[in-house]
Amino acid sequence: MTQNTRMPEPAGTVADAVRGNWVDRLAPVRTRPFLRLSRADRPVGTWLLYLPCLWALALAVLATDRFDSFAIWIVAGCGIGAFLMRGAGCTWNDITDRDIDGSVARTRSRPIPSGQTSVKAAMIWMIAQALLAFGIIITFPPAAIALGILALLPVAVYPFAKRFTWWPQVFLGLAFNWGALLAWAAYTGGLGLAPVMLYLAGIAWTLFYDTIYAYQDAEDDALIGVKSTARLFGDQARWWLRLFLTLTVILFGAAVVLAAQDRSILSLVIALGGPWALGWHLTWQLLRFDPDDNDVLLRLFRSNRDAGLIPLPFFAVAFFV
């Protein structure tokens, strides 16, 4: 007789969290509901918020032909800020969606609908995270500070988008890729067409990966009347994903050209390898996309951390040639 030796999940574990994550294993019990609100047990979202910051900083370094200690601080500051603002945004999302989350299989184990914490405690936690993030933003130039404050608008609106539009992923893209504008402004002191094109590329990328993610909940969303691109596209998902993939590569390539136009031809060609290689990873995801297999959908979504890291070595090499 075969015995099941798999260890049971710790109490309060969220359904789509990474198995054996550090929050469930190591965090003090009283902190776990708050860390789960911040999605600390699901780190890929922090990466997806952070990566556009790194892209923008790398392109700003190429555009200005300098890399100094302030660039290092932007790398660190944006990393910490991405963790905090993703945490604050997810906490806000859980507060506004607490009734919806309780009706969806994948989300009913989240801290508020499962009773791990109260709405009041979650609100205090959200404000604390936002204030800590603001403490980082004020070390940046005025243009970046203004952008950091404006970032609160798409973050605040996003949780409500699925109630009034079939395209809530657009609102997620507006929020999650704001760092492309902020990091560029932090390093250069202003904005330009290059970061705007990069921002649009990031939105297209978000439409790609979050549509894949949304297919996990398509059936539950239909039952409770929540809108998403997954429900809108239905059986046409591959056509739309191919469109978002193409837009991501074209817009990202345009941002690279605008940022690196004064560099050598070799440097520009190497830098363009970044969006090209990213496009191949997205193509790999598209070939493996299966809207009826939630395990595959979640695995593909999480793979976008690796996809987003791919352009960075190309930009680093381009800077030194």
C-alpha positions in Angstrom: 0.0 0.0 0.0 1.4 3.4 -1.1 1.4 6.1 1.5 1.1 9.8 0.7 4.2 11.4 2.2 3.4 15.0 1.0 3.4 17.4 4.0 0.2 19.3 4.5 0.1 23.0 3.7 0.4 25.4 6.6 -2.8 27.0 7.8 -3.9 30.0 5.8 -1.9 29.1 2.7 -3.3 30.9 -0.4 -4.3 28.6 -3.2 -2.1 30.0 -5.9 0.9 30.8 -3.7 4.3 29.2 -4.5 4.4 25.9 -2.7 6.8 25.9 0.3 7.2 29.7 0.1 9.1 31.6 2.8 6.0 33.2 4.2 4.4 29.9 5.0 7.6 28.3 6.3 9.6 31.1 8.1 7.5 34.2 8.7 6.1 34.7 12.3 2.5 33.5 12.3 1.0 36.9 13.2 2.7 38.5 10.1 1.6 35.9 7.6 -1.8 37.4 6.8 -0.3 40.8 6.0 2.6 39.3 4.0 0.0 37.3 2.1 -2.0 40.5 1.4 1.2 41.9 -0.1 1.7 38.8 -2.2 5.1 38.1 -0.6 4.3 34.4 -1.0 3.9 35.1 -4.8 6.9 37.1 -5.8 6.5 37.1 -9.5 4.2 40.2 -9.4 6.9 42.2 -7.7 9.2 41.3 -10.6 6.6 42.3 -13.1 6.4 45.7 -11.5 10.2 46.0 -11.1 11.3 44.9 -14.5 10.0 48.0 -16.5 12.0 50.1 -14.0 15.2 48.2 -14.9 14.4 48.4 -18.6 13.9 52.2 -18.4 17.1 52.7 -16.4 19.1 50.6 -18.8 17.8 52.6 -21.7 18.4 55.9 -19.9 22.0 54.7 -19.3 22.4 54.0 -23.0 20.9 57.4 -23.9 23.1 59.4 -21.5 26.2 57.2 -21.9 26.8 57.2 -18.2 26.4 54.9 -15.2 27.0 56.3 -11.8 26.2 55.7 -8.1 22.8 57.3 -8.5 21.9 54.6 -11.0 22.8 52.0 -8.4 20.4 53.7 -5.9 17.6 53.7 -8.5 18.1 50.0 -9.0 17.8 49.5 -5.2 15.2 52.1 -4.6 12.9 50.9 -7.4 13.4 47.3 -6.2 12.3 48.1 -2.6 9.6 50.4 -4.0 8.2 47.7 -6.3 7.9 45.4 -3.3 6.1 48.0 -1.2 3.8 49.4 -3.9 2.9 46.0 -5.2 2.1 45.1 -1.6 0.0 48.3 -1.2 -1.7 47.8 -4.5 -2.5 44.1 -3.8 -3.8 45.0 -0.4 -6.1 47.6 -1.9 -7.2 45.1 -4.5 -8.1 42.5 -1.8 -10.0 45.2 0.2 -12.1 46.2 -2.8 -12.5 42.6 -4.1 -13.2 40.9 -0.8 -16.8 39.9 -1.8 -15.7 38.8 -5.3 -12.7 36.8 -4.0 -15.0 34.8 -1.8 -16.9 33.6 -4.8 -13.9 32.4 -6.9 -12.1 29.1 -6.2 -8.6 30.4 -6.7 -9.0 33.5 -4.5 -11.4 32.5 -1.7 -8.3 31.5 0.4 -7.0 35.0 0.4 -6.6 36.6 3.9 -9.7 38.8 4.0 -12.4 36.4 2.5 -10.9 33.5 4.5 -11.1 35.5 7.8 -7.3 35.7 8.5 -7.5 39.5 8.9 -10.0 42.3 9.0 -10.6 45.1 6.4 -9.5 47.7 9.0 -6.2 46.0 9.6 -5.7 45.6 5.9 -6.3 49.3 5.3 -3.7 50.2 8.0 -1.2 47.8 6.4 -1.8 49.3 2.9 -1.2 52.9 4.2 2.0 51.8 6.0 3.4 50.3 2.8 2.5 53.3 0.7 4.2 55.7 3.2 7.3 53.7 3.2 7.4 53.7 -0.6 6.9 57.5 -0.6 10.0 57.8 1.6 12.0 56.3 -1.2 10.3 58.3 -4.0 11.3 61.6 -2.3 15.0 60.8 -2.8 14.4 61.1 -6.6 14.3 64.3 -8.7 11.0 66.4 -8.7 9.8 64.9 -12.0 10.0 61.4 -10.6 8.3 62.4 -7.4 5.4 63.9 -9.3 5.2 60.7 -11.4 5.3 58.6 -8.2 2.3 60.5 -6.8 0.4 60.2 -10.1 1.0 56.5 -10.0 -1.6 56.2 -7.2 -4.4 57.0 -9.7 -4.1 53.8 -11.9 -3.4 51.8 -8.8 -6.6 53.0 -7.2 -8.7 52.5 -10.3 -7.5 49.1 -11.4 -9.5 46.9 -8.9 -12.8 48.4 -10.2 -11.9 48.1 -13.9 -13.3 44.5 -14.2 -16.7 45.9 -13.1 -17.1 48.3 -16.0 -14.8 47.1 -18.9 -13.8 43.9 -20.7 -10.3 45.3 -20.7 -9.2 45.4 -17.0 -5.8 44.2 -18.2 -5.2 47.6 -19.8 -5.6 49.3 -16.4 -3.3 46.8 -14.9 -0.8 47.6 -17.6 -1.1 51.3 -16.9 -0.3 50.7 -13.2 2.3 47.9 -13.5 4.5 49.7 -16.1 4.5 53.2 -14.6 8.0 52.5 -13.4 9.2 52.8 -17.0 8.3 56.5 -16.8 9.4 56.9 -13.2 12.9 55.3 -13.5 13.7 57.2 -16.7 12.7 60.5 -15.1 14.6 59.6 -11.9 17.8 59.2 -13.9 17.4 61.9 -16.6 15.3 64.5 -14.7 12.5 64.4 -17.3 10.6 62.4 -19.9 10.8 61.8 -23.6 9.5 59.7 -26.4 11.7 56.7 -25.6 10.2 56.0 -22.1 6.7 56.6 -23.5 7.3 53.9 -26.1 8.7 51.6 -23.5 5.7 52.3 -21.3 3.4 51.3 -24.2 5.5 48.2 -24.8 5.1 47.2 -21.2 1.3 47.6 -21.4 1.2 45.3 -24.4 3.4 42.8 -22.5 1.0 43.0 -19.5 -2.0 42.3 -21.8 -0.1 39.2 -23.0 0.8 37.7 -19.6 -2.3 38.8 -17.7 -4.7 37.5 -20.3 -2.9 34.1 -19.9 -3.4 34.5 -16.1 -7.1 35.5 -16.5 -8.0 32.2 -18.2 -7.6 30.5 -14.8 -10.7 32.3 -13.6 -12.8 32.6 -16.7 -15.5 30.2 -15.7 -15.9 31.6 -12.2 -15.8 35.2 -13.6 -18.6 34.3 -16.0 -20.7 33.0 -13.1 -20.4 36.2 -11.0 -20.3 38.7 -13.9 -16.7 39.8 -13.7 -15.2 41.0 -17.0 -11.7 40.2 -18.4 -9.9 39.8 -21.7 -10.0 36.0 -21.2 -13.8 36.1 -21.3 -13.9 38.6 -24.1 -11.5 36.7 -26.4 -12.8 33.2 -25.7 -11.5 30.8 -28.4 -9.7 33.6 -30.2 -7.0 33.9 -27.4 -4.1 32.9 -29.6 -4.8 35.5 -32.2 -4.9 38.2 -29.6 -1.9 37.0 -27.7 0.1 37.0 -31.0 -1.0 40.6 -31.5 0.1 41.6 -28.0 3.4 39.8 -28.5 4.0 41.7 -31.8 3.2 45.0 -30.3 5.5 44.4 -27.3 8.5 43.7 -29.6 7.8 46.6 -32.0 7.2 49.2 -29.3 10.1 48.0 -27.2 12.3 48.0 -30.3 11.2 51.6 -31.0 12.1 52.6 -27.5 15.6 51.1 -27.9 16.1 52.9 -31.2 15.1 56.2 -29.7 17.3 55.7 -26.6 20.4 54.4 -28.4 20.2 56.4 -31.7 23.4 58.4 -30.9 25.4 55.2 -30.1 27.4 53.1 -32.5 25.6 50.8 -35.0 27.0 47.8 -33.2 25.7 49.1 -29.8 22.3 49.7 -31.3 22.1 46.3 -32.9 23.1 44.5 -29.7 20.5 46.5 -27.7 17.8 45.6 -30.2 18.6 42.0 -29.4 16.9 42.6 -26.1 13.3 42.9 -27.4 14.0 40.4 -30.1 15.0 37.7 -27.5 12.0 38.7 -25.3 9.8 38.1 -28.3 11.1 34.6 -28.7 10.3 33.8 -25.0 6.8 35.1 -25.5 6.5 32.9 -28.6 7.5 29.9 -26.5 4.7 30.8 -24.1 2.2 31.1 -26.9 3.1 27.7 -28.3 2.5 26.1 -24.9 -0.7 28.1 -24.1 -3.6 25.9 -23.1 -6.7 27.8 -21.8 -8.1 24.6 -20.2 -5.0 23.7 -18.1 -4.7 26.0 -15.0 -1.3 24.5 -14.1 0.1 25.4 -17.5 -1.5 28.9 -17.3 0.1 29.6 -14.0 3.4 28.3 -15.0 3.5 30.4 -18.2 2.4 33.5 -16.2 5.2 33.0 -13.7 7.7 32.5 -16.5 7.4 36.2 -17.4 9.9 37.1 -14.7 12.5 35.2 -16.8 11.2 36.7 -20.0 11.5 40.2 -18.6 15.1 39.7 -17.4 16.2 38.6 -20.9 16.7 42.1 -22.4 19.0 43.3 -19.6 22.2 41.5 -20.5 21.8 42.8 -24.1 21.6 46.4 -22.8 24.6 45.9 -20.5 26.8 44.6 -23.4 25.5 47.4 -25.7 26.7 50.0 -23.1 30.3 48.7 -23.1 30.8 48.4 -26.9 
